[in-house]
């Protein structure tokens, strides 16, 4: 899994590592932080999330790209 690198990389690792150890067979799951400029697919995820959050016609345009939405509020 590629995660956009930012000021919370350390916190990401603190959250992901215990979950990966508990639920994923050793060596079958890996993650890394990458700068957005280094991985254009991060831009696609950001654009899709923005469009879905914007709503209206933007949400309609990306609805087939969004498999699941989890509300964390």
BAMAR-427326 format. One record per residue: residue number from 1; residue in one letter; x, y, z of N, C-alpha, C, O, CB in turn. Coordinates in steps of 0.001 Angstrom, whole numbers. Glycine has a CB too. Layout:
<pts>
@drenvex->NUM&kolfi->a&n_east->X&n_north->Y&n_up->Z&ca_east->X&ca_north->Y&ca_up->Z&c_east->X&c_north->Y&c_up->Z&o_east->X&o_north->Y&o_up->Z&cb_east->X&cb_north->Y&cb_up->Z $
...
</pts>
This chain:
<pts>
@drenvex->1&kolfi->x&n_east->849&n_north->-1146&n_up->0&ca_east->0&ca_north->0&ca_up->0&c_east->906&c_north->1223&c_up->0&o_east->1882&o_north->1287&o_up->748&cb_east->-972&cb_north->-10&cb_up->1210 $
@drenvex->2&kolfi->x&n_east->575&n_north->2186&n_up->-843&ca_east->1329&ca_north->3431&ca_up->-903&c_east->494&c_north->4520&c_up->-253&o_east->-665&o_north->4732&o_up->-608&cb_east->1697&cb_north->3806&cb_up->-2373 $
@drenvex->3&kolfi->x&n_east->1104&n_north->5207&n_up->710&ca_east->433&ca_north->6264&ca_up->1450&c_east->1149&c_north->7567&c_up->1159&o_east->2378&o_north->7614&o_up->1116&cb_east->406&cb_north->5965&cb_up->2979 $
@drenvex->4&kolfi->x&n_east->379&n_north->8621&n_up->959&ca_east->987&ca_north->9915&ca_up->700&c_east->1782&c_north->10378&c_up->1922&o_east->1260&o_north->10443&o_up->3035&cb_east->-88&cb_north->10953&cb_up->328 $
@drenvex->5&kolfi->x&n_east->3030&n_north->10692&n_up->1691&ca_east->3896&ca_north->11141&ca_up->2768&c_east->3522&c_north->12550&c_up->3202&o_east->3292&o_north->13434&o_up->2376&cb_east->5362&cb_north->11087&cb_up->2337 $
@drenvex->6&kolfi->x&n_east->3466&n_north->12738&n_up->4512&ca_east->3173&ca_north->14063&ca_up->5065&c_east->3688&c_north->14097&c_up->6504&o_east->4459&o_north->13229&o_up->6914&cb_east->1628&cb_north->14385&cb_up->5005 $
@drenvex->7&kolfi->x&n_east->3275&n_north->15067&n_up->7237&ca_east->3779&ca_north->15233&ca_up->8604&c_east->3323&c_north->14132&c_up->9558&o_east->3841&o_north->14037&o_up->10670&cb_east->3343&cb_north->16566&cb_up->9145 $
@drenvex->8&kolfi->x&n_east->2374&n_north->13306&n_up->9154&ca_east->1879&ca_north->12270&ca_up->10058&c_east->2353&c_north->10859&c_up->9693&o_east->1708&o_north->9881&o_up->10068&cb_east->378&cb_north->12300&cb_up->10077 $
@drenvex->9&kolfi->x&n_east->3455&n_north->10743&n_up->8977&ca_east->3978&ca_north->9429&ca_up->8598&c_east->4203&c_north->8532&c_up->9816&o_east->3851&o_north->7352&o_up->9794&cb_east->5283&cb_north->9588&cb_up->7826 $
@drenvex->10&kolfi->x&n_east->4777&n_north->9079&n_up->10856&ca_east->5052&ca_north->8285&ca_up->12059&c_east->3750&c_north->7746&c_up->12653&o_east->3681&o_north->6585&o_up->13056&cb_east->5808&cb_north->9133&cb_up->13110 $
@drenvex->11&kolfi->x&n_east->2728&n_north->8585&n_up->12705&ca_east->1430&ca_north->8154&ca_up->13239&c_east->819&c_north->7083&c_up->12344&o_east->257&o_north->6111&o_up->12850&cb_east->465&cb_north->9356&cb_up->13368 $
@drenvex->12&kolfi->x&n_east->916&n_north->7237&n_up->11043&ca_east->429&ca_north->6200&ca_up->10119&c_east->1058&c_north->4856&c_up->10467&o_east->360&o_north->3848&o_up->10576&cb_east->745&cb_north->6578&cb_up->8645 $
@drenvex->13&kolfi->x&n_east->2374&n_north->4844&n_up->10639&ca_east->3087&ca_north->3603&ca_up->10962&c_east->2614&c_north->3015&c_up->12289&o_east->2471&o_north->1798&o_up->12413&cb_east->4597&cb_north->3856&cb_up->11013 $
@drenvex->14&kolfi->x&n_east->2371&n_north->3869&n_up->13279&ca_east->1913&ca_north->3402&ca_up->14583&c_east->543&c_north->2740&c_up->14487&o_east->257&o_north->1803&o_up->15232&cb_east->1865&cb_north->4560&cb_up->15571 $
@drenvex->15&kolfi->x&n_east->-290&n_north->3207&n_up->13597&ca_east->-1633&ca_north->2641&ca_up->13426&c_east->-1588&c_north->1377&c_up->12575&o_east->-2219&o_north->378&o_up->12920&cb_east->-2576&cb_north->3672&cb_up->12784 $
@drenvex->16&kolfi->x&n_east->-852&n_north->1408&n_up->11473&ca_east->-854&ca_north->309&ca_up->10505&c_east->-106&c_north->-920&c_up->11015&o_east->-576&o_north->-2043&o_up->10833&cb_east->-239&cb_north->772&cb_up->9199 $
@drenvex->17&kolfi->x&n_east->1033&n_north->-728&n_up->11641&ca_east->1871&ca_north->-1867&ca_up->12031&c_east->1149&c_north->-2880&c_up->12913&o_east->1203&o_north->-4069&o_up->12602&cb_east->3091&cb_north->-1371&cb_up->12749 $
@drenvex->18&kolfi->x&n_east->475&n_north->-2485&n_up->13996&ca_east->-204&ca_north->-3494&ca_up->14819&c_east->-1329&c_north->-4215&c_up->14077&o_east->-1567&o_north->-5402&o_up->14299&cb_east->-763&cb_north->-2844&cb_up->16063 $
@drenvex->19&kolfi->x&n_east->-2006&n_north->-3502&n_up->13210&ca_east->-3087&ca_north->-4129&ca_up->12437&c_east->-2497&c_north->-5150&c_up->11471&o_east->-3009&o_north->-6262&o_up->11350&cb_east->-3913&cb_north->-3061&cb_up->11661 $
@drenvex->20&kolfi->x&n_east->-1428&n_north->-4774&n_up->10788&ca_east->-789&ca_north->-5694&ca_up->9845&c_east->-269&c_north->-6933&c_up->10561&o_east->-399&o_north->-8042&o_up->10043&cb_east->356&cb_north->-4994&cb_up->9106 $
@drenvex->21&kolfi->x&n_east->312&n_north->-6764&n_up->11729&ca_east->830&ca_north->-7906&ca_up->12480&c_east->-282&c_north->-8822&c_up->12965&o_east->-107&o_north->-10039&o_up->13020&cb_east->1648&cb_north->-7427&cb_up->13660 $
@drenvex->22&kolfi->x&n_east->-1403&n_north->-8256&n_up->13311&ca_east->-2503&ca_north->-9051&ca_up->13872&c_east->-3304&c_north->-9794&c_up->12801&o_east->-3704&o_north->-10940&o_up->13003&cb_east->-3433&cb_north->-8154&cb_up->14665 $
@drenvex->23&kolfi->x&n_east->-3531&n_north->-9148&n_up->11681&ca_east->-4474&ca_north->-9701&ca_up->10715&c_east->-3876&c_north->-10190&c_up->9403&o_east->-4578&o_north->-10824&o_up->8615&cb_east->-5479&cb_north->-8693&cb_up->10413 $
@drenvex->24&kolfi->x&n_east->-2623&n_north->-9921&n_up->9150&ca_east->-2028&ca_north->-10281&ca_up->7869&c_east->-860&c_north->-11228&c_up->8112&o_east->-23&o_north->-11006&o_up->8987&cb_east->-1563&cb_north->-9017&cb_up->7093 $
@drenvex->25&kolfi->x&n_east->-828&n_north->-12294&n_up->7310&ca_east->281&ca_north->-13248&ca_up->7416&c_east->1602&c_north->-12530&c_up->7182&o_east->1689&o_north->-11647&o_up->6329&cb_east->111&cb_north->-14411&cb_up->6406 $
@drenvex->26&kolfi->x&n_east->2600&n_north->-12897&n_up->7914&ca_east->3909&ca_north->-12246&ca_up->7856&c_east->4435&c_north->-12185&c_up->6423&o_east->4473&o_north->-13191&o_up->5715&cb_east->4911&cb_north->-12985&cb_up->8752 $
@drenvex->27&kolfi->x&n_east->4834&n_north->-10996&n_up->6017&ca_east->5423&ca_north->-10825&ca_up->4705&c_east->4440&c_north->-10666&c_up->3566&o_east->4856&o_north->-10532&o_up->2415&cb_east->6280&cb_north->-11957&cb_up->4424 $
@drenvex->28&kolfi->x&n_east->3147&n_north->-10676&n_up->3851&ca_east->2163&ca_north->-10594&ca_up->2780&c_east->1558&c_north->-9207&c_up->2628&o_east->736&o_north->-8980&o_up->1740&cb_east->1072&cb_north->-11588&cb_up->3021 $
@drenvex->29&kolfi->x&n_east->1956&n_north->-8288&n_up->3480&ca_east->1428&ca_north->-6931&ca_up->3407&c_east->2567&c_north->-5949&c_up->3667&o_east->3320&o_north->-6089&o_up->4631&cb_east->265&cb_north->-6723&cb_up->4427 $
@drenvex->30&kolfi->x&n_east->2675&n_north->-4973&n_up->2804&ca_east->3714&ca_north->-3960&ca_up->2984&c_east->3125&c_north->-2600&c_up->2658&o_east->2186&o_north->-2483&o_up->1869&cb_east->4958&cb_north->-4256&cb_up->2091 $
@drenvex->31&kolfi->x&n_east->3694&n_north->-1573&n_up->3280&ca_east->3283&ca_north->-217&ca_up->2985&c_east->4506&c_north->675&c_up->2959&o_east->5548&o_north->361&o_up->3534&cb_east->2255&cb_north->289&cb_up->4012 $
@drenvex->32&kolfi->x&n_east->4349&n_north->1786&n_up->2280&ca_east->5422&ca_north->2769&ca_up->2237&c_east->4809&c_north->4136&c_up->2048&o_east->3697&o_north->4279&o_up->1541&cb_east->6437&cb_north->2456&cb_up->1109 $
@drenvex->33&kolfi->x&n_east->5555&n_north->5131&n_up->2465&ca_east->5150&ca_north->6511&ca_up->2261&c_east->5879&c_north->7031&c_up->1029&o_east->7065&o_north->6768&o_up->834&cb_east->5455&cb_north->7392&cb_up->3521 $
@drenvex->34&kolfi->x&n_east->5156&n_north->7767&n_up->210&ca_east->5738&ca_north->8299&ca_up->-1017&c_east->5280&c_north->9742&c_up->-1204&o_east->4147&o_north->10093&o_up->-873&cb_east->5343&cb_north->7429&cb_up->-2245 $
@drenvex->35&kolfi->x&n_east->6164&n_north->10566&n_up->-1734&ca_east->5800&ca_north->11948&ca_up->-2051&c_east->4800&c_north->11938&c_up->-3204&o_east->4931&o_north->11133&o_up->-4125&cb_east->7063&cb_north->12798&cb_up->-2416 $
@drenvex->36&kolfi->x&n_east->3811&n_north->12816&n_up->-3164&ca_east->2812&ca_north->12835&ca_up->-4240&c_east->3436&c_north->12967&c_up->-5632&o_east->2944&o_north->12367&o_up->-6589&cb_east->1841&cb_north->13977&cb_up->-4015 $
@drenvex->37&kolfi->x&n_east->4494&n_north->13731&n_up->-5749&ca_east->5138&ca_north->13898&ca_up->-7060&c_east->5790&c_north->12616&c_up->-7551&o_east->6025&o_north->12461&o_up->-8750&cb_east->6179&cb_north->15000&cb_up->-6994 $
@drenvex->38&kolfi->x&n_east->6084&n_north->11696&n_up->-6642&ca_east->6756&ca_north->10448&ca_up->-7015&c_east->5779&c_north->9356&c_up->-7445&o_east->6188&o_north->8365&o_up->-8048&cb_east->7590&cb_north->9949&cb_up->-5857 $
@drenvex->39&kolfi->x&n_east->4505&n_north->9527&n_up->-7145&ca_east->3532&ca_north->8484&ca_up->-7474&c_east->2227&c_north->9122&c_up->-7950&o_east->1386&o_north->9488&o_up->-7129&cb_east->3273&cb_north->7567&cb_up->-6248 $
@drenvex->40&kolfi->x&n_east->2048&n_north->9259&n_up->-9266&ca_east->851&ca_north->9907&ca_up->-9809&c_east->-460&c_north->9248&c_up->-9388&o_east->-1500&o_north->9907&o_up->-9393&cb_east->929&cb_north->9922&cb_up->-11299 $
@drenvex->41&kolfi->x&n_east->-437&n_north->7970&n_up->-9025&ca_east->-1689&ca_north->7342&ca_up->-8596&c_east->-2213&c_north->7947&c_up->-7292&o_east->-3406&o_north->7862&o_up->-7003&cb_east->-1489&cb_north->5839&cb_up->-8424 $
@drenvex->42&kolfi->x&n_east->-1329&n_north->8550&n_up->-6514&ca_east->-1802&ca_north->9263&ca_up->-5331&c_east->-2676&c_north->10441&c_up->-5737&o_east->-3625&o_north->10787&o_up->-5033&cb_east->-617&cb_north->9745&cb_up->-4476 $
@drenvex->43&kolfi->x&n_east->-2359&n_north->11055&n_up->-6867&ca_east->-3178&ca_north->12161&ca_up->-7340&c_east->-4573&c_north->11667&c_up->-7703&o_east->-5563&o_north->12343&o_up->-7423&cb_east->-2519&cb_north->12846&cb_up->-8548 $
@drenvex->44&kolfi->x&n_east->-4657&n_north->10500&n_up->-8318&ca_east->-5951&ca_north->9954&ca_up->-8718&c_east->-6829&c_north->9704&c_up->-7500&o_east->-8025&o_north->9998&o_up->-7518&cb_east->-5766&cb_north->8656&cb_up->-9513 $
@drenvex->45&kolfi->x&n_east->-6238&n_north->9165&n_up->-6450&ca_east->-7002&ca_north->8921&ca_up->-5224&c_east->-7478&c_north->10235&c_up->-4616&o_east->-8629&o_north->10338&o_up->-4192&cb_east->-6153&cb_north->8142&cb_up->-4205 $
@drenvex->46&kolfi->x&n_east->-6616&n_north->11229&n_up->-4570&ca_east->-6992&ca_north->12542&ca_up->-4035&c_east->-8124&c_north->13166&c_up->-4856&o_east->-9083&o_north->13701&o_up->-4300&cb_east->-5772&cb_north->13483&cb_up->-4017 $
@drenvex->47&kolfi->x&n_east->-8004&n_north->13093&n_up->-6162&ca_east->-9023&ca_north->13686&ca_up->-7037&c_east->-10366&c_north->12985&c_up->-6869&o_east->-11412&o_north->13634&o_up->-6839&cb_east->-8577&cb_north->13617&cb_up->-8504 $
@drenvex->48&kolfi->x&n_east->-10336&n_north->11680&n_up->-6761&ca_east->-11578&ca_north->10925&ca_up->-6575&c_east->-12223&c_north->11255&c_up->-5233&o_east->-13433&o_north->11464&o_up->-5158&cb_east->-11309&cb_north->9416&cb_up->-6673 $
@drenvex->49&kolfi->x&n_east->-11417&n_north->11302&n_up->-4177&ca_east->-11953&ca_north->11633&ca_up->-2855&c_east->-12524&c_north->13049&c_up->-2839&o_east->-13578&o_north->13292&o_up->-2251&cb_east->-10860&cb_north->11491&cb_up->-1781 $
@drenvex->50&kolfi->x&n_east->-11830&n_north->13976&n_up->-3483&ca_east->-12333&ca_north->15349&ca_up->-3546&c_east->-13677&c_north->15404&c_up->-4259&o_east->-14622&o_north->16020&o_up->-3766&cb_east->-11325&cb_north->16258&cb_up->-4256 $
@drenvex->51&kolfi->x&n_east->-13761&n_north->14755&n_up->-5429&ca_east->-14993&ca_north->14782&ca_up->-6216&c_east->-16153&c_north->14157&c_up->-5448&o_east->-17269&o_north->14676&o_up->-5471&cb_east->-14792&cb_north->14052&cb_up->-7544 $
@drenvex->52&kolfi->x&n_east->-15892&n_north->13058&n_up->-4777&ca_east->-16954&ca_north->12409&ca_up->-4000&c_east->-17413&c_north->13338&c_up->-2880&o_east->-18611&o_north->13490&o_up->-2644&cb_east->-16465&cb_north->11054&cb_up->-3416 $
@drenvex->53&kolfi->x&n_east->-16459&n_north->13953&n_up->-2196&ca_east->-16805&ca_north->14854&ca_up->-1111&c_east->-17512&c_north->16113&c_up->-1569&o_east->-18334&o_north->16662&o_up->-835&cb_east->-15583&cb_north->15224&cb_up->-362 $
@drenvex->54&kolfi->x&n_east->-17207&n_north->16581&n_up->-2770&ca_east->-17832&ca_north->17780&ca_up->-3321&c_east->-19321&c_north->17555&c_up->-3562&o_east->-20131&o_north->18469&o_up->-3409&cb_east->-17140&cb_north->18194&cb_up->-4625 $
@drenvex->55&kolfi->x&n_east->-19671&n_north->16326&n_up->-3942&ca_east->-21082&ca_north->16003&ca_up->-4148&c_east->-21600&c_north->16416&c_up->-5509&o_east->-20832&o_north->16773&o_up->-6403&cb_east->-21909&cb_north->16653&cb_up->-3093 $
@drenvex->56&kolfi->x&n_east->-22911&n_north->16364&n_up->-5652&ca_east->-23567&ca_north->16773&ca_up->-6889&c_east->-23074&c_north->16002&c_up->-8097&o_east->-22887&o_north->14787&o_up->-8045&cb_east->-23362&cb_north->18240&cb_up->-7115 $
@drenvex->57&kolfi->x&n_east->-22865&n_north->16736&n_up->-9196&ca_east->-22426&ca_north->16109&ca_up->-10438&c_east->-21037&c_north->15501&c_up->-10298&o_east->-20737&o_north->14493&o_up->-10939&cb_east->-22437&cb_north->17124&cb_up->-11572 $
@drenvex->58&kolfi->x&n_east->-20181&n_north->16103&n_up->-9465&ca_east->-18844&ca_north->15533&ca_up->-9257&c_east->-18948&c_north->14142&c_up->-8660&o_east->-18243&o_north->13231&o_up->-9094&cb_east->-17997&cb_north->16440&cb_up->-8342 $
@drenvex->59&kolfi->x&n_east->-19818&n_north->13959&n_up->-7670&ca_east->-19990&ca_north->12632&ca_up->-7057&c_east->-20512&c_north->11639&c_up->-8083&o_east->-20063&o_north->10493&o_up->-8120&cb_east->-20954&cb_north->12705&cb_up->-5851 $
@drenvex->60&kolfi->x&n_east->-21447&n_north->12064&n_up->-8909&ca_east->-21983&ca_north->11180&ca_up->-9946&c_east->-20875&c_north->10711&c_up->-10871&o_east->-20857&o_north->9549&o_up->-11278&cb_east->-23079&cb_north->11889&cb_up->-10753 $
@drenvex->61&kolfi->x&n_east->-19961&n_north->11589&n_up->-11204&ca_east->-18881&ca_north->11249&ca_up->-12139&c_east->-17923&c_north->10188&c_up->-11589&o_east->-17350&o_north->9419&o_up->-12361&cb_east->-18098&cb_north->12498&cb_up->-12491 $
@drenvex->62&kolfi->x&n_east->-17746&n_north->10136&n_up->-10290&ca_east->-16785&ca_north->9182&ca_up->-9708&c_east->-17458&c_north->8013&c_up->-8988&o_east->-16769&o_north->7158&o_up->-8433&cb_east->-15872&cb_north->9902&cb_up->-8739 $
@drenvex->63&kolfi->x&n_east->-18780&n_north->7963&n_up->-8989&ca_east->-19475&ca_north->6937&ca_up->-8195&c_east->-19037&c_north->5521&c_up->-8548&o_east->-18995&o_north->4664&o_up->-7665&cb_east->-20972&cb_north->7061&cb_up->-8387 $
@drenvex->64&kolfi->x&n_east->-18716&n_north->5249&n_up->-9788&ca_east->-18290&ca_north->3901&ca_up->-10179&c_east->-16861&c_north->3579&c_up->-9730&o_east->-16444&o_north->2422&o_up->-9777&cb_east->-18395&cb_north->3746&cb_up->-11686 $
@drenvex->65&kolfi->x&n_east->-16117&n_north->4587&n_up->-9302&ca_east->-14747&ca_north->4378&ca_up->-8825&c_east->-14690&c_north->4127&c_up->-7313&o_east->-13681&o_north->3650&o_up->-6793&cb_east->-13885&cb_north->5586&cb_up->-9177 $
@drenvex->66&kolfi->x&n_east->-15772&n_north->4449&n_up->-6625&ca_east->-15809&ca_north->4351&ca_up->-5164&c_east->-16538&c_north->3076&c_up->-4769&o_east->-17742&o_north->2937&o_up->-4982&cb_east->-16500&cb_north->5597&cb_up->-4533 $
@drenvex->67&kolfi->x&n_east->-15783&n_north->2145&n_up->-4189&ca_east->-16359&ca_north->856&ca_up->-3807&c_east->-17043&c_north->916&c_up->-2446&o_east->-18028&o_north->215&o_up->-2213&cb_east->-15280&cb_north->-212&cb_up->-3791 $
@drenvex->68&kolfi->x&n_east->-16526&n_north->1749&n_up->-1548&ca_east->-17027&ca_north->1778&ca_up->-186&c_east->-16694&c_north->3121&c_up->447&o_east->-15630&o_north->3690&o_up->204&cb_east->-16437&cb_north->618&cb_up->645 $
@drenvex->69&kolfi->x&n_east->-17605&n_north->3611&n_up->1251&ca_east->-17370&ca_north->4844&ca_up->1996&c_east->-17589&c_north->4543&c_up->3474&o_east->-18620&o_north->3989&o_up->3855&cb_east->-18311&cb_north->6005&cb_up->1504 $
@drenvex->70&kolfi->x&n_east->-16623&n_north->4908&n_up->4296&ca_east->-16722&ca_north->4705&ca_up->5743&c_east->-16728&c_north->6083&c_up->6385&o_east->-15771&o_north->6844&o_up->6247&cb_east->-15536&cb_north->3813&cb_up->6299 $
@drenvex->71&kolfi->x&n_east->-17801&n_north->6398&n_up->7082&ca_east->-17910&ca_north->7680&ca_up->7773&c_east->-17279&c_north->7547&c_up->9150&o_east->-17762&o_north->6774&o_up->9977&cb_east->-19396&cb_north->8139&cb_up->7885 $
@drenvex->72&kolfi->x&n_east->-16218&n_north->8280&n_up->9406&ca_east->-15493&ca_north->8174&ca_up->10675&c_east->-15911&c_north->9246&c_up->11684&o_east->-15272&o_north->9402&o_up->12725&cb_east->-13999&cb_north->8270&cb_up->10424 $
@drenvex->73&kolfi->x&n_east->-16965&n_north->9974&n_up->11381&ca_east->-17415&ca_north->11000&ca_up->12325&c_east->-18318&c_north->10437&c_up->13391&o_east->-18781&o_north->11174&o_up->14261&cb_east->-18129&cb_north->12104&cb_up->11596 $
</pts>
